[in-house]
Structure formats: structure tokens, C-alpha cells
Amino acid sequence: MFNSMPINATEGGGTNYLPGFYGDFGLAVFPEPGTYFNNFFAAYQDTRSDTGTLLEMPGIIHVTEKSLLGGQFIVGLYPGMLASKDHTGENSFNRVGLGDFYLVPGGLNWKWDTFTAFLFEGIVAPTGRYQVNDFNTGRNYWTFDHNLLLTWSLPANNEISVGLGYMNNLKNPATDYQSGDEFHMDYTVAHYPTPTIGIGVAGSYYKQVNKDRAPQSFVLPEPGEASSIGPAIMYTPRINDRDITLSLKWLREFNVTGRAEQEYLVCRLFMAF
């Protein structure tokens, strides 16, 4: 995620956390072993429409047949492309380019009756364009994102899913600025009126848990915080003997500190190769 306003929490007011990225329906649920296309698309902007981004991440997930500690081993890769704008004040910036990649070098998925868990490490690699004091599509630092996703299948075709994560941000070598660590939570409460249709409410909570560190020339902001909530829908048609899952959700932030409020439209497509 990118935001160019320098008065905000974390360097540049942005973060490598994006609400809705970790999934919605069945956060911790994976299909049988195989390789899957998991396309993630998000359109988000501040509520004044001064800044905005289109993000496309054509993800690949491989569910292996190997197990470790009783859990199924899973890996993934999400390359990113962005189209961003910043029209705050006298700014008139627009940029299209490669974004920072999200890697899942390993994760373990456990299934017990009505309960499923997925423990994994995510890594944000600084692959996007970055120049000091410019409008960029990358943040120029590594982030290590430790995650635990949980899904409970409840009676009457209901579900609760929760994702908990903690991000350690490394220093930006071009500026010697290090954004503080970040806690994030995503959740979905869903009902399935049919096996192929899901409806629900999704949301998130984000909090920067410690302050940024930077050279004395920087004025450090207070840590940021934000919550979001909105509707979510899912449909899984069967096309050419293949299940294709489509989901869509809209999230609106509230109780935001450290930056402008955002709203997000998130679309996901999941299918086997």
C-alpha cells in the first residue's frame, strides 16, 4: 500500500498491510493438493478521493502432499502491479509500475472436524520502483509478516474466520527510516444459503505497536491505527468441470489515526490450474 503524505504514521504514511488481502470466506481453508491461481485485485482510495490505487496481484498457491508437525505444507507467490495517484493539495502525481511482491515461503494447514488453522510466514520483498522524495510504487524495505488464520464451521451453514498477524519492518536503506512494527486482524462472519453462495460481514483492525525510528532530520509521527467493516459475497460456479470461486467485498475505515480514512473494494478469483 502506498500513500505519499509525509506527516502520517510510518514512513510516507503507508504500510505493507492491506485490509482484505488475507482472504474472506474460509480464511484458513484450502482445497486438495495441487496448484491454484488466486488472483487478488483491490481498488482503494481515501474518502476524499485525493489519493487512490489499483492493485493487481496474480497469486500462485501450491498445496503440497507433504506434511510437517501434522500440518499440510503450503507455499505461495503474489507479484504486484500498481496504478496510483496523489492529488492532495497542489500535488498531481500519477504512477503505474511494478509493486512489492508478497511471498509465502512456507505455511502449515491443520484440519480438525469443524476447525481449521493456517500458520504461515509472509515476506514483502522490495521489488517495486523506489526513489527518494518521489512518488513510488514500492516502499524499499523488507517486511516479515507472521500470520495465524483460523476458521470455525458452525451449525446452520455459518462460519467465523479470523486472521491475526504481526509485521516486523526492516530499515529503508535509502533513508535510514524504520517504520514501527504493526499488528493486524482480519475477520469474516458468514452464512452459506447454498453450498455455492456465501454472504457475510468482513472487517479489519490495524495498529502500529511501536514508534518509527529515523535520523534526527525526521519529525516522527505518532503510531497509526484503523478499523474497517463492510459486506462480502461469494459465488462458486462450476465451469468446464472446474470450481471457480469469486468473492467481492467493500470495506470502509473508521476510528483512523495517523493518516486519512480509506475505503476498499476487494475482488478475489480462486481456481485450480
Contacts in CASP RR format, 6 or more apart in sequence:
PFRMAT RR
TARGET T0000
AUTHOR 0000-0000-0000
METHOD contacts of the structure
MODEL  1
MFNSMPINATEGGGTNYLPGFYGDFGLAVFPEPGTYFNNFFAAYQDTRSD
TGTLLEMPGIIHVTEKSLLGGQFIVGLYPGMLASKDHTGENSFNRVGLGD
FYLVPGGLNWKWDTFTAFLFEGIVAPTGRYQVNDFNTGRNYWTFDHNLLL
TWSLPANNEISVGLGYMNNLKNPATDYQSGDEFHMDYTVAHYPTPTIGIG
VAGSYYKQVNKDRAPQSFVLPEPGEASSIGPAIMYTPRINDRDITLSLKW
LREFNVTGRAEQEYLVCRLFMAF
1 14 0 8 1.000
1 15 0 8 1.000
1 16 0 8 1.000
1 17 0 8 1.000
1 18 0 8 1.000
1 44 0 8 1.000
1 53 0 8 1.000
1 55 0 8 1.000
2 14 0 8 1.000
2 53 0 8 1.000
2 82 0 8 1.000
2 84 0 8 1.000
2 136 0 8 1.000
2 137 0 8 1.000
2 138 0 8 1.000
2 139 0 8 1.000
3 12 0 8 1.000
3 13 0 8 1.000
3 14 0 8 1.000
3 46 0 8 1.000
3 51 0 8 1.000
3 86 0 8 1.000
3 259 0 8 1.000
3 260 0 8 1.000
4 12 0 8 1.000
4 13 0 8 1.000
4 51 0 8 1.000
4 86 0 8 1.000
4 88 0 8 1.000
4 91 0 8 1.000
4 93 0 8 1.000
4 135 0 8 1.000
5 12 0 8 1.000
5 13 0 8 1.000
5 51 0 8 1.000
5 86 0 8 1.000
5 88 0 8 1.000
5 259 0 8 1.000
5 260 0 8 1.000
6 12 0 8 1.000
6 13 0 8 1.000
7 13 0 8 1.000
7 221 0 8 1.000
8 14 0 8 1.000
8 221 0 8 1.000
8 224 0 8 1.000
8 258 0 8 1.000
8 259 0 8 1.000
8 260 0 8 1.000
9 208 0 8 1.000
9 212 0 8 1.000
9 221 0 8 1.000
9 222 0 8 1.000
9 223 0 8 1.000
9 224 0 8 1.000
9 257 0 8 1.000
9 258 0 8 1.000
9 259 0 8 1.000
10 169 0 8 1.000
10 179 0 8 1.000
10 180 0 8 1.000
10 182 0 8 1.000
10 208 0 8 1.000
10 212 0 8 1.000
10 221 0 8 1.000
10 224 0 8 1.000
11 139 0 8 1.000
11 141 0 8 1.000
11 172 0 8 1.000
11 175 0 8 1.000
11 177 0 8 1.000
11 178 0 8 1.000
11 179 0 8 1.000
11 212 0 8 1.000
11 214 0 8 1.000
13 221 0 8 1.000
13 258 0 8 1.000
13 259 0 8 1.000
14 139 0 8 1.000
14 259 0 8 1.000
15 167 0 8 1.000
15 179 0 8 1.000
15 182 0 8 1.000
15 206 0 8 1.000
15 208 0 8 1.000
16 100 0 8 1.000
16 124 0 8 1.000
16 139 0 8 1.000
16 143 0 8 1.000
16 145 0 8 1.000
16 167 0 8 1.000
16 169 0 8 1.000
17 145 0 8 1.000
17 167 0 8 1.000
17 182 0 8 1.000
17 184 0 8 1.000
17 206 0 8 1.000
18 42 0 8 1.000
18 44 0 8 1.000
18 55 0 8 1.000
18 264 0 8 1.000
19 184 0 8 1.000
19 186 0 8 1.000
19 203 0 8 1.000
19 204 0 8 1.000
19 206 0 8 1.000
19 228 0 8 1.000
19 251 0 8 1.000
19 253 0 8 1.000
19 264 0 8 1.000
19 266 0 8 1.000
20 42 0 8 1.000
20 186 0 8 1.000
20 202 0 8 1.000
20 203 0 8 1.000
20 204 0 8 1.000
20 249 0 8 1.000
20 251 0 8 1.000
20 264 0 8 1.000
20 266 0 8 1.000
21 40 0 8 1.000
21 42 0 8 1.000
21 102 0 8 1.000
21 266 0 8 1.000
22 147 0 8 1.000
22 149 0 8 1.000
22 163 0 8 1.000
22 186 0 8 1.000
23 186 0 8 1.000
23 188 0 8 1.000
23 247 0 8 1.000
23 268 0 8 1.000
24 161 0 8 1.000
24 188 0 8 1.000
24 190 0 8 1.000
24 202 0 8 1.000
24 232 0 8 1.000
24 234 0 8 1.000
24 247 0 8 1.000
24 249 0 8 1.000
24 266 0 8 1.000
24 268 0 8 1.000
25 159 0 8 1.000
25 161 0 8 1.000
25 188 0 8 1.000
25 190 0 8 1.000
25 198 0 8 1.000
25 232 0 8 1.000
25 234 0 8 1.000
25 247 0 8 1.000
26 116 0 8 1.000
26 151 0 8 1.000
26 159 0 8 1.000
26 161 0 8 1.000
26 188 0 8 1.000
26 190 0 8 1.000
27 118 0 8 1.000
27 149 0 8 1.000
27 150 0 8 1.000
27 151 0 8 1.000
27 161 0 8 1.000
27 162 0 8 1.000
27 163 0 8 1.000
27 186 0 8 1.000
27 188 0 8 1.000
28 109 0 8 1.000
28 116 0 8 1.000
28 117 0 8 1.000
28 118 0 8 1.000
28 149 0 8 1.000
28 150 0 8 1.000
28 151 0 8 1.000
28 161 0 8 1.000
28 163 0 8 1.000
29 116 0 8 1.000
29 151 0 8 1.000
30 61 0 8 1.000
30 63 0 8 1.000
30 72 0 8 1.000
30 74 0 8 1.000
30 109 0 8 1.000
30 118 0 8 1.000
31 63 0 8 1.000
31 272 0 8 1.000
32 63 0 8 1.000
33 63 0 8 1.000
33 64 0 8 1.000
33 65 0 8 1.000
33 72 0 8 1.000
34 62 0 8 1.000
34 63 0 8 1.000
34 64 0 8 1.000
34 272 0 8 1.000
34 273 0 8 1.000
35 60 0 8 1.000
35 61 0 8 1.000
35 62 0 8 1.000
35 63 0 8 1.000
35 272 0 8 1.000
35 273 0 8 1.000
36 60 0 8 1.000
36 61 0 8 1.000
36 62 0 8 1.000
36 63 0 8 1.000
36 270 0 8 1.000
36 271 0 8 1.000
36 272 0 8 1.000
36 273 0 8 1.000
37 58 0 8 1.000
37 59 0 8 1.000
37 60 0 8 1.000
37 269 0 8 1.000
37 270 0 8 1.000
37 271 0 8 1.000
37 272 0 8 1.000
37 273 0 8 1.000
38 59 0 8 1.000
38 60 0 8 1.000
38 61 0 8 1.000
38 78 0 8 1.000
38 268 0 8 1.000
38 269 0 8 1.000
38 270 0 8 1.000
39 56 0 8 1.000
39 57 0 8 1.000
39 58 0 8 1.000
39 59 0 8 1.000
39 268 0 8 1.000
39 269 0 8 1.000
39 270 0 8 1.000
40 55 0 8 1.000
40 56 0 8 1.000
40 57 0 8 1.000
40 58 0 8 1.000
40 59 0 8 1.000
40 78 0 8 1.000
40 266 0 8 1.000
40 267 0 8 1.000
40 268 0 8 1.000
41 54 0 8 1.000
41 55 0 8 1.000
41 56 0 8 1.000
41 57 0 8 1.000
41 266 0 8 1.000
41 267 0 8 1.000
41 268 0 8 1.000
42 53 0 8 1.000
42 54 0 8 1.000
42 55 0 8 1.000
42 264 0 8 1.000
42 265 0 8 1.000
42 266 0 8 1.000
42 267 0 8 1.000
43 52 0 8 1.000
43 53 0 8 1.000
43 54 0 8 1.000
43 55 0 8 1.000
43 264 0 8 1.000
43 265 0 8 1.000
44 52 0 8 1.000
44 53 0 8 1.000
44 55 0 8 1.000
44 262 0 8 1.000
44 263 0 8 1.000
44 264 0 8 1.000
44 265 0 8 1.000
45 51 0 8 1.000
45 52 0 8 1.000
45 53 0 8 1.000
45 262 0 8 1.000
45 263 0 8 1.000
46 52 0 8 1.000
46 260 0 8 1.000
46 261 0 8 1.000
46 262 0 8 1.000
46 263 0 8 1.000
47 252 0 8 1.000
47 253 0 8 1.000
47 260 0 8 1.000
47 261 0 8 1.000
47 262 0 8 1.000
47 263 0 8 1.000
48 260 0 8 1.000
50 86 0 8 1.000
50 87 0 8 1.000
50 88 0 8 1.000
50 89 0 8 1.000
50 260 0 8 1.000
51 84 0 8 1.000
51 85 0 8 1.000
51 86 0 8 1.000
51 87 0 8 1.000
51 88 0 8 1.000
51 260 0 8 1.000
52 84 0 8 1.000
52 85 0 8 1.000
52 86 0 8 1.000
53 82 0 8 1.000
53 83 0 8 1.000
53 84 0 8 1.000
53 85 0 8 1.000
54 82 0 8 1.000
54 83 0 8 1.000
54 84 0 8 1.000
55 80 0 8 1.000
55 81 0 8 1.000
55 82 0 8 1.000
56 80 0 8 1.000
56 81 0 8 1.000
56 82 0 8 1.000
57 78 0 8 1.000
57 79 0 8 1.000
57 80 0 8 1.000
57 81 0 8 1.000
57 102 0 8 1.000
58 78 0 8 1.000
58 79 0 8 1.000
58 80 0 8 1.000
59 76 0 8 1.000
59 77 0 8 1.000
59 78 0 8 1.000
59 79 0 8 1.000
60 76 0 8 1.000
60 77 0 8 1.000
60 78 0 8 1.000
61 74 0 8 1.000
61 75 0 8 1.000
61 76 0 8 1.000
61 104 0 8 1.000
62 74 0 8 1.000
62 75 0 8 1.000
62 76 0 8 1.000
63 72 0 8 1.000
63 74 0 8 1.000
63 109 0 8 1.000
64 72 0 8 1.000
64 73 0 8 1.000
64 74 0 8 1.000
64 75 0 8 1.000
65 72 0 8 1.000
66 72 0 8 1.000
66 73 0 8 1.000
67 73 0 8 1.000
68 108 0 8 1.000
69 108 0 8 1.000
70 108 0 8 1.000
70 110 0 8 1.000
71 108 0 8 1.000
71 109 0 8 1.000
71 110 0 8 1.000
72 108 0 8 1.000
72 109 0 8 1.000
72 110 0 8 1.000
73 106 0 8 1.000
73 107 0 8 1.000
73 108 0 8 1.000
74 104 0 8 1.000
74 106 0 8 1.000
74 107 0 8 1.000
74 108 0 8 1.000
74 109 0 8 1.000
74 118 0 8 1.000
74 120 0 8 1.000
75 104 0 8 1.000
75 105 0 8 1.000
75 106 0 8 1.000
75 107 0 8 1.000
76 103 0 8 1.000
76 104 0 8 1.000
76 105 0 8 1.000
76 106 0 8 1.000
77 101 0 8 1.000
77 102 0 8 1.000
77 103 0 8 1.000
77 104 0 8 1.000
78 101 0 8 1.000
78 102 0 8 1.000
78 103 0 8 1.000
78 104 0 8 1.000
79 98 0 8 1.000
79 99 0 8 1.000
79 101 0 8 1.000
79 127 0 8 1.000
80 98 0 8 1.000
80 99 0 8 1.000
80 100 0 8 1.000
80 101 0 8 1.000
80 102 0 8 1.000
81 96 0 8 1.000
81 97 0 8 1.000
81 98 0 8 1.000
81 99 0 8 1.000
82 95 0 8 1.000
82 96 0 8 1.000
82 97 0 8 1.000
82 98 0 8 1.000
82 99 0 8 1.000
82 137 0 8 1.000
82 138 0 8 1.000
83 94 0 8 1.000
83 95 0 8 1.000
83 96 0 8 1.000
83 97 0 8 1.000
84 93 0 8 1.000
84 94 0 8 1.000
84 95 0 8 1.000
84 96 0 8 1.000
84 135 0 8 1.000
84 137 0 8 1.000
85 93 0 8 1.000
85 94 0 8 1.000
85 95 0 8 1.000
86 93 0 8 1.000
86 135 0 8 1.000
87 93 0 8 1.000
93 135 0 8 1.000
94 135 0 8 1.000
95 129 0 8 1.000
95 135 0 8 1.000
95 136 0 8 1.000
95 137 0 8 1.000
96 137 0 8 1.000
97 128 0 8 1.000
97 129 0 8 1.000
97 137 0 8 1.000
98 127 0 8 1.000
98 128 0 8 1.000
98 129 0 8 1.000
98 137 0 8 1.000
99 127 0 8 1.000
99 128 0 8 1.000
99 129 0 8 1.000
99 137 0 8 1.000
99 138 0 8 1.000
100 124 0 8 1.000
100 125 0 8 1.000
100 126 0 8 1.000
100 127 0 8 1.000
100 128 0 8 1.000
100 138 0 8 1.000
100 139 0 8 1.000
101 124 0 8 1.000
101 125 0 8 1.000
101 127 0 8 1.000
102 122 0 8 1.000
102 123 0 8 1.000
102 124 0 8 1.000
102 125 0 8 1.000
103 122 0 8 1.000
103 123 0 8 1.000
103 124 0 8 1.000
103 125 0 8 1.000
104 120 0 8 1.000
104 121 0 8 1.000
104 122 0 8 1.000
104 123 0 8 1.000
105 121 0 8 1.000
105 122 0 8 1.000
105 123 0 8 1.000
106 120 0 8 1.000
106 121 0 8 1.000
107 118 0 8 1.000
107 119 0 8 1.000
107 120 0 8 1.000
107 121 0 8 1.000
108 118 0 8 1.000
108 119 0 8 1.000
108 120 0 8 1.000
109 116 0 8 1.000
109 117 0 8 1.000
109 118 0 8 1.000
110 116 0 8 1.000
110 117 0 8 1.000
110 118 0 8 1.000
114 152 0 8 1.000
114 153 0 8 1.000
114 154 0 8 1.000
115 150 0 8 1.000
115 151 0 8 1.000
115 152 0 8 1.000
115 153 0 8 1.000
116 150 0 8 1.000
116 151 0 8 1.000
116 153 0 8 1.000
117 148 0 8 1.000
117 149 0 8 1.000
117 150 0 8 1.000
117 151 0 8 1.000
118 147 0 8 1.000
118 148 0 8 1.000
118 149 0 8 1.000
119 147 0 8 1.000
119 148 0 8 1.000
119 149 0 8 1.000
120 147 0 8 1.000
120 149 0 8 1.000
121 144 0 8 1.000
121 145 0 8 1.000
121 146 0 8 1.000
121 147 0 8 1.000
122 144 0 8 1.000
122 145 0 8 1.000
122 146 0 8 1.000
122 147 0 8 1.000
123 142 0 8 1.000
123 143 0 8 1.000
123 144 0 8 1.000
123 145 0 8 1.000
124 139 0 8 1.000
124 142 0 8 1.000
124 143 0 8 1.000
124 145 0 8 1.000
125 142 0 8 1.000
126 138 0 8 1.000
126 139 0 8 1.000
126 140 0 8 1.000
126 141 0 8 1.000
126 142 0 8 1.000
127 138 0 8 1.000
128 136 0 8 1.000
128 137 0 8 1.000
128 138 0 8 1.000
128 140 0 8 1.000
129 136 0 8 1.000
129 137 0 8 1.000
129 138 0 8 1.000
130 136 0 8 1.000
130 137 0 8 1.000
130 138 0 8 1.000
130 139 0 8 1.000
130 140 0 8 1.000
130 174 0 8 1.000
132 174 0 8 1.000
132 175 0 8 1.000
139 172 0 8 1.000
140 172 0 8 1.000
140 173 0 8 1.000
140 174 0 8 1.000
140 175 0 8 1.000
141 169 0 8 1.000
141 170 0 8 1.000
141 171 0 8 1.000
141 172 0 8 1.000
141 173 0 8 1.000
141 178 0 8 1.000
141 179 0 8 1.000
142 169 0 8 1.000
142 170 0 8 1.000
143 167 0 8 1.000
143 168 0 8 1.000
143 169 0 8 1.000
143 170 0 8 1.000
144 167 0 8 1.000
144 168 0 8 1.000
144 170 0 8 1.000
145 165 0 8 1.000
145 166 0 8 1.000
145 167 0 8 1.000
146 165 0 8 1.000
146 166 0 8 1.000
146 167 0 8 1.000
146 168 0 8 1.000
147 163 0 8 1.000
147 164 0 8 1.000
147 165 0 8 1.000
148 163 0 8 1.000
148 164 0 8 1.000
148 165 0 8 1.000
149 161 0 8 1.000
149 162 0 8 1.000
149 163 0 8 1.000
149 164 0 8 1.000
150 161 0 8 1.000
150 162 0 8 1.000
150 163 0 8 1.000
150 164 0 8 1.000
151 159 0 8 1.000
151 160 0 8 1.000
151 161 0 8 1.000
152 159 0 8 1.000
152 160 0 8 1.000
152 161 0 8 1.000
153 159 0 8 1.000
154 160 0 8 1.000
156 191 0 8 1.000
157 191 0 8 1.000
157 192 0 8 1.000
157 193 0 8 1.000
158 189 0 8 1.000
158 190 0 8 1.000
158 191 0 8 1.000
158 192 0 8 1.000
159 188 0 8 1.000
159 189 0 8 1.000
159 190 0 8 1.000
159 191 0 8 1.000
159 192 0 8 1.000
160 187 0 8 1.000
160 188 0 8 1.000
160 189 0 8 1.000
160 190 0 8 1.000
161 187 0 8 1.000
161 188 0 8 1.000
161 190 0 8 1.000
162 185 0 8 1.000
162 186 0 8 1.000
162 187 0 8 1.000
163 185 0 8 1.000
163 186 0 8 1.000
163 187 0 8 1.000
164 184 0 8 1.000
164 185 0 8 1.000
165 183 0 8 1.000
165 184 0 8 1.000
165 185 0 8 1.000
166 181 0 8 1.000
166 182 0 8 1.000
166 183 0 8 1.000
166 184 0 8 1.000
167 181 0 8 1.000
167 182 0 8 1.000
167 183 0 8 1.000
167 184 0 8 1.000
168 181 0 8 1.000
169 178 0 8 1.000
169 179 0 8 1.000
169 180 0 8 1.000
169 181 0 8 1.000
169 182 0 8 1.000
170 178 0 8 1.000
171 177 0 8 1.000
171 178 0 8 1.000
171 213 0 8 1.000
172 178 0 8 1.000
172 179 0 8 1.000
175 214 0 8 1.000
175 215 0 8 1.000
176 214 0 8 1.000
176 215 0 8 1.000
177 212 0 8 1.000
177 213 0 8 1.000
177 214 0 8 1.000
177 215 0 8 1.000
177 218 0 8 1.000
178 212 0 8 1.000
178 213 0 8 1.000
178 214 0 8 1.000
179 208 0 8 1.000
179 212 0 8 1.000
180 208 0 8 1.000
180 209 0 8 1.000
180 210 0 8 1.000
180 211 0 8 1.000
180 212 0 8 1.000
180 213 0 8 1.000
180 223 0 8 1.000
181 208 0 8 1.000
181 209 0 8 1.000
181 210 0 8 1.000
182 206 0 8 1.000
182 207 0 8 1.000
182 208 0 8 1.000
182 209 0 8 1.000
183 206 0 8 1.000
183 207 0 8 1.000
183 209 0 8 1.000
184 204 0 8 1.000
184 205 0 8 1.000
184 206 0 8 1.000
184 207 0 8 1.000
185 204 0 8 1.000
185 205 0 8 1.000
185 206 0 8 1.000
186 202 0 8 1.000
186 203 0 8 1.000
186 204 0 8 1.000
187 202 0 8 1.000
187 203 0 8 1.000
187 204 0 8 1.000
188 200 0 8 1.000
188 201 0 8 1.000
188 202 0 8 1.000
188 203 0 8 1.000
188 232 0 8 1.000
189 200 0 8 1.000
189 201 0 8 1.000
190 198 0 8 1.000
190 199 0 8 1.000
190 200 0 8 1.000
190 201 0 8 1.000
190 232 0 8 1.000
190 234 0 8 1.000
191 198 0 8 1.000
191 199 0 8 1.000
191 200 0 8 1.000
192 198 0 8 1.000
193 199 0 8 1.000
195 236 0 8 1.000
196 235 0 8 1.000
196 236 0 8 1.000
196 237 0 8 1.000
196 238 0 8 1.000
197 233 0 8 1.000
197 234 0 8 1.000
197 235 0 8 1.000
197 236 0 8 1.000
198 233 0 8 1.000
198 234 0 8 1.000
198 235 0 8 1.000
199 231 0 8 1.000
199 232 0 8 1.000
199 233 0 8 1.000
199 234 0 8 1.000
200 231 0 8 1.000
200 232 0 8 1.000
200 233 0 8 1.000
201 229 0 8 1.000
201 230 0 8 1.000
201 231 0 8 1.000
201 232 0 8 1.000
202 229 0 8 1.000
202 230 0 8 1.000
202 231 0 8 1.000
202 232 0 8 1.000
202 249 0 8 1.000
202 251 0 8 1.000
203 227 0 8 1.000
203 228 0 8 1.000
203 229 0 8 1.000
203 230 0 8 1.000
203 251 0 8 1.000
204 226 0 8 1.000
204 227 0 8 1.000
204 228 0 8 1.000
204 251 0 8 1.000
205 226 0 8 1.000
205 227 0 8 1.000
205 228 0 8 1.000
206 224 0 8 1.000
206 225 0 8 1.000
206 226 0 8 1.000
206 227 0 8 1.000
207 223 0 8 1.000
207 224 0 8 1.000
207 225 0 8 1.000
208 223 0 8 1.000
208 224 0 8 1.000
208 225 0 8 1.000
209 223 0 8 1.000
210 223 0 8 1.000
211 220 0 8 1.000
211 222 0 8 1.000
211 223 0 8 1.000
212 218 0 8 1.000
212 220 0 8 1.000
212 221 0 8 1.000
212 223 0 8 1.000
213 220 0 8 1.000
214 220 0 8 1.000
221 258 0 8 1.000
222 257 0 8 1.000
222 258 0 8 1.000
223 258 0 8 1.000
224 257 0 8 1.000
224 258 0 8 1.000
224 259 0 8 1.000
225 255 0 8 1.000
225 256 0 8 1.000
225 257 0 8 1.000
225 258 0 8 1.000
226 253 0 8 1.000
226 254 0 8 1.000
226 255 0 8 1.000
226 256 0 8 1.000
226 257 0 8 1.000
226 259 0 8 1.000
226 261 0 8 1.000
226 262 0 8 1.000
227 253 0 8 1.000
227 254 0 8 1.000
227 255 0 8 1.000
227 256 0 8 1.000
228 251 0 8 1.000
228 252 0 8 1.000
228 253 0 8 1.000
228 254 0 8 1.000
228 262 0 8 1.000
228 264 0 8 1.000
229 251 0 8 1.000
229 252 0 8 1.000
229 254 0 8 1.000
230 249 0 8 1.000
230 250 0 8 1.000
230 251 0 8 1.000
230 252 0 8 1.000
231 249 0 8 1.000
231 250 0 8 1.000
232 247 0 8 1.000
232 248 0 8 1.000
232 249 0 8 1.000
233 247 0 8 1.000
233 248 0 8 1.000
233 249 0 8 1.000
234 245 0 8 1.000
234 246 0 8 1.000
234 247 0 8 1.000
234 248 0 8 1.000
235 245 0 8 1.000
235 246 0 8 1.000
235 247 0 8 1.000
236 243 0 8 1.000
236 244 0 8 1.000
236 245 0 8 1.000
236 246 0 8 1.000
237 243 0 8 1.000
237 244 0 8 1.000
237 246 0 8 1.000
238 244 0 8 1.000
242 271 0 8 1.000
242 272 0 8 1.000
243 271 0 8 1.000
243 272 0 8 1.000
244 269 0 8 1.000
244 270 0 8 1.000
244 271 0 8 1.000
245 268 0 8 1.000
245 269 0 8 1.000
245 270 0 8 1.000
245 271 0 8 1.000
246 267 0 8 1.000
246 268 0 8 1.000
246 269 0 8 1.000
247 267 0 8 1.000
247 268 0 8 1.000
247 270 0 8 1.000
248 265 0 8 1.000
248 266 0 8 1.000
248 267 0 8 1.000
248 268 0 8 1.000
249 264 0 8 1.000
249 265 0 8 1.000
249 266 0 8 1.000
250 263 0 8 1.000
250 264 0 8 1.000
250 265 0 8 1.000
250 266 0 8 1.000
251 263 0 8 1.000
251 264 0 8 1.000
251 266 0 8 1.000
252 261 0 8 1.000
252 263 0 8 1.000
252 264 0 8 1.000
253 261 0 8 1.000
253 262 0 8 1.000
253 263 0 8 1.000
254 261 0 8 1.000
256 262 0 8 1.000
END
